[in-house]
């Protein structure tokens, strides 16, 4: 992410993110209400110190169903306080007493919950549960509401100025670093897979493909912003706001420019796959140049069966508001499903993710300990050989 182009130059203000789990609050927004009947159960939870798969495992064990019967609309961070919806298919059985599940997770039998040292609590709270007529599927979200606290803010004036710029123009709609895994390993494994390395696990294949496809998008956005900023280009493939529909702007007449200014249409970049390249003229040339060194990735995505799609070039947070509390910033906003709060934050501040730094320090200490043990074993072996 550090190499991607900034829309307003790299921020000068620094701050700390995720000193505590409660500094990163996310609330899912569903585009529908549960019907109140059917064999599916919609469970609204608040979780802390747990990832989405761990909660799915807890719910499946509690309901005595296979974990594949528990679904969710989107993955949520472990190091956060998140309110998230899960679906559980429980045909022909009595309704579980979901409320009795609310508990600190230390009291719940689930694998790998405490595999890291956390200064934050690990807990699961059931907020509500209702029956529903349909399965909850990945992506079935209207958006996410964020409330983020950044501590030790170094320059409030610079930060406030940058917030106003973001509220007016938006930010690059980059896929966030979470998409690529720790140290970008999902992208690395994905590129290795497309180069011929076998990956049997279907879920891992999907994760790796998504990482490669997301990197293609990010590279096009970064190149275009670096060379053309947010200026429209002849032949741009533009999207209708709030939908996946698009058309090619063969020329930018006053009426089309006004639609862009009014956010009725949006500039876009590719989610790569099979099919004809969608932009034309100058816009097509820009994307072709940006992707010149990613030929193997593009071919692999096509062969994997993905289709050409588009994603908005810019992301404009909605309902944004903020306040300063001593040397901290509390900022709230809503993003559409599939967009990343960290992509908003990187335009606002040069922030440090405290919990990620702690994780890296812990990994480094563990690796150093392993090396010490290996060295001690090697020394002992040499002494035995010499005696």
VOGU-3710 file (C-alpha; in Angstrom, 3 decimals, decimal comma):
1> xxxxxxxxxx> 0,000/0,000/0,000  2,863/2,393/0,714  3,788/2,599/-2,985  0,291/3,588/-4,129  -0,254/7,185/-5,190  -1,977/9,614/-2,831  -4,713/11,871/-4,129  -3,598/14,839/-1,964  0,062/13,888/-1,373  1,173/11,870/1,642
11> xxxxxxxxxx> -0,281/13,261/4,890  2,087/14,962/7,312  -0,049/14,408/10,418  0,717/11,235/12,376  -1,452/9,266/14,817  -2,000/5,839/16,373  -4,801/3,531/15,259  -6,179/0,577/17,244  -4,492/1,222/20,555  -7,578/-0,618/21,838
21> xxxxxxxxxx> -10,128/-2,771/20,023  -12,763/-0,138/20,813  -10,835/2,386/18,708  -12,119/0,580/15,603  -15,913/0,126/15,667  -17,753/-1,262/12,629  -21,495/-1,825/12,241  -22,934/-3,696/9,265  -25,935/-2,266/7,429  -28,261/-4,806/5,797
31> xxxxxxxxxx> -30,342/-3,905/2,726  -33,309/-5,901/4,088  -35,063/-6,867/7,324  -35,457/-10,488/8,465  -38,873/-11,882/7,480  -39,555/-13,488/10,866  -40,193/-16,953/9,431  -38,314/-19,689/7,597  -35,627/-22,287/8,320  -32,817/-19,720/8,383
41> xxxxxxxxxx> -31,889/-17,787/11,516  -30,462/-14,263/11,310  -28,186/-13,636/14,303  -26,949/-10,112/14,983  -23,794/-10,176/17,103  -21,250/-7,841/18,605  -17,797/-9,379/18,676  -14,404/-8,311/19,983  -11,079/-10,096/19,665  -12,581/-12,702/17,311
51> xxxxxxxxxx> -12,453/-13,075/13,555  -15,544/-13,895/11,512  -14,693/-17,571/11,018  -14,238/-18,082/14,754  -17,700/-16,657/15,432  -19,166/-18,890/12,715  -17,569/-21,884/14,458  -19,003/-20,845/17,842  -22,508/-20,431/16,372  -22,347/-23,770/14,558
61> xxxxxxxxxx> -21,263/-25,641/17,693  -23,958/-23,969/19,764  -26,708/-24,806/17,245  -25,285/-28,317/16,672  -25,060/-27,869/12,896  -22,184/-28,193/10,434  -20,178/-24,994/10,058  -21,098/-24,798/6,348  -24,672/-24,052/7,495  -23,477/-20,801/9,105
71> xxxxxxxxxx> -22,956/-17,906/6,680  -22,142/-14,206/6,799  -22,261/-11,221/4,476  -18,685/-10,039/4,990  -15,450/-10,633/6,876  -14,716/-8,343/9,812  -11,464/-7,555/11,612  -10,472/-9,406/14,758  -8,815/-6,408/16,398  -11,981/-4,328/16,513
81> xxxxxxxxxx> -15,460/-4,121/18,003  -17,821/-5,119/15,205  -21,569/-5,606/14,910  -22,160/-8,255/12,283  -24,936/-10,464/10,904  -24,719/-14,239/10,594  -27,153/-16,695/9,051  -27,680/-20,249/10,290  -29,778/-22,851/8,495  -31,442/-25,052/11,104
91> xxxxxxxxxx> -34,212/-27,057/9,399  -36,647/-29,084/11,494  -35,168/-28,075/14,852  -36,292/-25,914/17,732  -35,001/-22,365/17,872  -31,774/-22,242/19,920  -31,649/-19,916/22,913  -29,230/-17,590/21,159  -29,222/-15,038/23,975  -27,654/-17,557/26,350
101> xxxxxxxxxx> -24,578/-17,599/24,100  -23,545/-14,052/25,051  -20,375/-14,575/27,047  -16,678/-13,849/27,291  -15,201/-16,316/24,810  -12,850/-17,737/27,453  -15,932/-19,705/28,509  -16,653/-20,953/24,974  -14,968/-24,047/23,547  -13,550/-22,966/20,181
111> xxxxxxxxxx> -10,201/-23,621/18,595  -7,438/-21,031/18,123  -9,199/-18,126/19,862  -6,336/-17,499/22,255  -3,473/-18,189/19,856  -2,101/-14,659/20,278  -1,501/-12,421/23,265  -4,017/-9,532/23,381  -4,340/-6,701/25,856  -7,976/-6,362/24,724
121> xxxxxxxxxx> -10,951/-8,473/25,733  -12,344/-11,343/23,711  -16,121/-11,521/23,882  -19,243/-12,297/21,893  -22,645/-10,690/22,515  -25,897/-11,707/20,813  -27,785/-8,493/19,986  -30,837/-10,076/18,355  -32,032/-13,154/16,474  -34,902/-13,644/14,039
131> xxxxxxxxxx> -35,969/-16,235/11,521  -35,566/-15,500/7,823  -36,736/-17,086/4,584  -33,435/-16,923/2,674  -29,779/-17,770/3,126  -27,478/-14,870/4,051  -24,908/-14,647/1,267  -21,493/-13,028/0,891  -21,825/-9,418/-0,227  -25,446/-9,016/0,956
141> xxxxxxxxxx> -24,652/-5,690/2,601  -25,753/-2,126/2,021  -22,590/-0,862/3,676  -20,699/-0,421/6,926  -20,812/2,347/9,520  -17,429/3,168/11,103  -16,475/4,963/14,303  -12,700/5,243/14,581  -10,520/6,765/17,276  -6,984/7,887/16,431
151> xxxxxxxxxx> -4,740/8,803/19,329  -1,641/11,001/19,690  -2,604/13,222/16,747  0,427/15,348/15,873  -1,120/18,226/13,882  -4,825/18,961/14,295  -4,837/21,882/11,849  -3,298/19,837/9,012  -5,627/16,942/9,773  -8,733/19,104/9,775
161> xxxxxxxxxx> -7,752/20,611/6,434  -7,256/17,136/4,970  -10,627/15,968/6,330  -12,329/18,818/4,474  -10,572/17,816/1,232  -11,693/14,210/1,631  -15,273/15,240/2,396  -15,324/17,300/-0,810  -13,473/15,022/-3,250  -13,232/11,533/-1,727
171> xxxxxxxxxx> -10,235/9,185/-1,707  -8,798/6,561/-4,065  -11,023/3,499/-3,795  -8,075/1,189/-3,124  -8,547/-2,309/-1,802  -7,065/-2,152/1,700  -4,081/-4,036/3,014  -6,416/-6,550/4,719  -7,237/-7,864/1,232  -3,650/-8,964/0,711
181> xxxxxxxxxx> -2,987/-10,659/4,053  -0,097/-10,148/6,465  2,948/-8,859/4,566  0,997/-9,228/1,304  1,224/-13,018/1,403  -2,182/-13,585/-0,235  -0,976/-11,641/-3,272  2,345/-13,503/-3,342  0,636/-16,894/-3,085  -1,916/-15,831/-5,709
191> xxxxxxxxxx> 0,735/-14,866/-8,218  2,569/-18,127/-7,538  -0,693/-20,016/-8,099  -1,287/-18,299/-11,426  2,308/-19,137/-12,366  1,549/-22,843/-11,937  1,763/-23,701/-8,227  -1,083/-26,031/-7,215  -3,507/-24,930/-4,490  -6,050/-27,603/-3,559
201> xxxxxxxxxx> -8,069/-25,664/-1,000  -10,969/-24,016/-2,846  -11,381/-21,242/-0,277  -7,691/-20,360/-0,442  -7,814/-20,278/-4,250  -10,666/-17,778/-4,058  -8,795/-15,600/-1,537  -5,637/-15,634/-3,661  -7,517/-14,798/-6,872  -9,237/-11,881/-5,126
211> xxxxxxxxxx> -5,872/-10,566/-3,948  -4,397/-10,671/-7,467  -7,475/-9,036/-8,985  -7,497/-6,349/-6,298  -3,829/-5,576/-6,928  -4,553/-5,104/-10,640  -7,261/-2,588/-9,747  -5,007/-0,759/-7,271  -2,169/-0,478/-9,779  -4,437/1,049/-12,443
221> xxxxxxxxxx> -5,891/3,561/-9,963  -2,434/4,530/-8,680  -1,016/4,983/-12,193  -3,963/7,040/-13,359  -3,935/9,347/-10,329  -0,181/9,825/-10,649  -0,356/10,804/-14,321  -3,836/12,307/-14,730  -5,229/12,917/-11,216  -9,041/12,757/-11,350
231> xxxxxxxxxx> -9,369/14,355/-14,797  -11,835/12,545/-17,116  -10,352/10,949/-20,233  -11,796/10,341/-23,665  -13,246/6,844/-23,788  -13,658/6,527/-20,019  -15,830/3,677/-18,820  -18,063/5,426/-16,292  -20,401/3,819/-13,776  -23,838/4,942/-12,704
241> xxxxxxxxxx> -23,618/5,889/-9,027  -24,884/3,188/-6,707  -24,978/0,464/-9,357  -22,717/-1,775/-11,428  -24,083/-0,397/-14,716  -21,652/1,493/-16,945  -21,230/3,136/-20,328  -18,359/4,567/-22,365  -18,021/8,351/-22,432  -16,854/8,823/-26,009
251> xxxxxxxxxx> -16,641/12,557/-25,375  -16,993/14,760/-22,328  -19,607/17,318/-23,270  -20,951/19,821/-20,692  -23,910/17,603/-19,795  -21,713/14,565/-19,094  -19,224/16,648/-17,120  -22,092/17,979/-14,987  -23,255/14,427/-14,268  -19,711/13,637/-13,104
261> xxxxxxxxxx> -19,583/16,767/-10,941  -22,984/15,897/-9,427  -21,762/12,356/-8,630  -24,466/10,879/-10,858  -21,713/8,983/-12,682  -18,261/7,875/-11,504  -14,899/7,219/-13,106  -13,879/3,570/-12,864  -11,007/1,087/-13,050  -10,999/-2,606/-13,991
271> xxxxxxxxxx> -11,779/-5,701/-11,987  -9,977/-7,923/-14,476  -11,397/-10,981/-16,191  -12,472/-12,429/-19,509  -14,106/-10,328/-22,192  -13,440/-7,184/-24,147  -11,547/-4,320/-22,531  -14,268/-1,817/-21,682  -12,702/1,676/-21,950  -11,698/3,147/-25,289
281> xxxxxxxxxx> -9,347/5,752/-26,752  -7,200/7,629/-24,186  -8,659/5,802/-21,181  -7,879/2,407/-22,725  -4,276/3,471/-23,429  -3,780/4,594/-19,822  -5,009/1,260/-18,442  -2,955/-0,693/-20,984  0,196/1,161/-19,935  -0,550/0,693/-16,226
291> xxxxxxxxxx> -0,942/-3,066/-16,713  2,026/-3,632/-19,020  4,019/-5,543/-16,392  1,100/-7,635/-15,088  0,475/-9,761/-18,183  0,793/-13,083/-16,335  -1,684/-11,969/-13,675  -4,195/-10,791/-16,291  -3,977/-14,041/-18,241  -4,348/-16,080/-15,051
301> xxxxxxxxxx> -7,461/-14,166/-13,980  -9,017/-14,720/-17,394  -8,217/-18,434/-17,323  -9,729/-18,681/-13,838  -13,068/-17,739/-15,385  -13,511/-14,249/-13,956  -15,371/-11,724/-16,102  -14,511/-8,096/-16,822  -16,157/-5,801/-14,283  -15,650/-2,246/-13,073
311> xxxxxxxxxx> -15,234/-0,582/-9,679  -15,428/3,155/-8,925  -12,066/4,920/-9,073  -12,881/7,153/-6,105  -14,603/6,524/-2,785  -16,591/9,278/-1,099  -17,420/8,583/2,561  -21,002/9,405/3,500  -22,361/11,016/6,683  -18,827/11,928/7,750
321> xxxxxxxxxx> -18,457/13,786/11,027  -15,603/14,197/13,458  -14,531/15,696/16,750  -11,297/16,169/18,643  -10,936/14,945/22,223  -7,673/16,324/23,616  -4,999/14,750/21,343  -7,382/12,209/19,782  -9,638/12,301/16,722  -12,967/10,474/16,693
331> xxxxxxxxxx> -14,281/10,191/13,136  -17,456/8,538/11,833  -18,542/7,723/8,273  -20,421/5,192/6,144  -18,856/3,248/3,281  -20,503/0,980/0,710  -19,891/-2,749/0,968  -16,465/-3,763/-0,337  -14,755/-0,469/0,497  -12,067/-0,030/3,138
341> xxxxxxxxxx> -11,870/2,403/6,042  -8,075/2,127/5,971  -8,111/3,543/2,428  -9,860/6,609/3,839  -7,455/6,879/6,762  -4,293/6,687/4,606  -5,362/9,924/2,881  -5,993/11,622/6,226  -3,019/10,588/8,346  0,289/8,808/8,347
351> xxxxxxxxxx> -1,040/6,414/10,961  0,524/3,545/12,871  -1,608/0,451/13,508  -0,585/-0,245/17,111  -1,886/-3,813/17,213  -0,172/-4,703/13,938  3,105/-3,325/15,294  2,641/-5,449/18,420  1,918/-8,512/16,283  5,059/-7,969/14,230
361> xxxxxxxxxx> 7,142/-7,541/17,387  5,734/-10,766/18,797  6,484/-12,651/15,566  10,034/-11,255/15,524  10,568/-12,336/19,140  9,229/-15,823/18,386  11,486/-16,125/15,324  14,494/-14,963/17,368  13,699/-17,574/20,022  13,439/-20,292/17,386
371> xxxxxxxxxx> 16,811/-19,264/15,935  18,367/-19,329/19,420  16,996/-22,825/20,003  18,331/-24,035/16,650  21,731/-22,519/17,392  21,797/-24,146/20,830  20,862/-27,514/19,325  23,527/-27,189/16,640  26,146/-26,253/19,239  25,185/-29,224/21,398
381> xxxxxxx> 25,389/-31,557/18,394  28,855/-30,264/17,474  30,073/-30,740/21,055  28,794/-34,311/21,078  30,535/-35,013/17,763  33,840/-33,627/19,065  33,723/-35,567/22,360
//
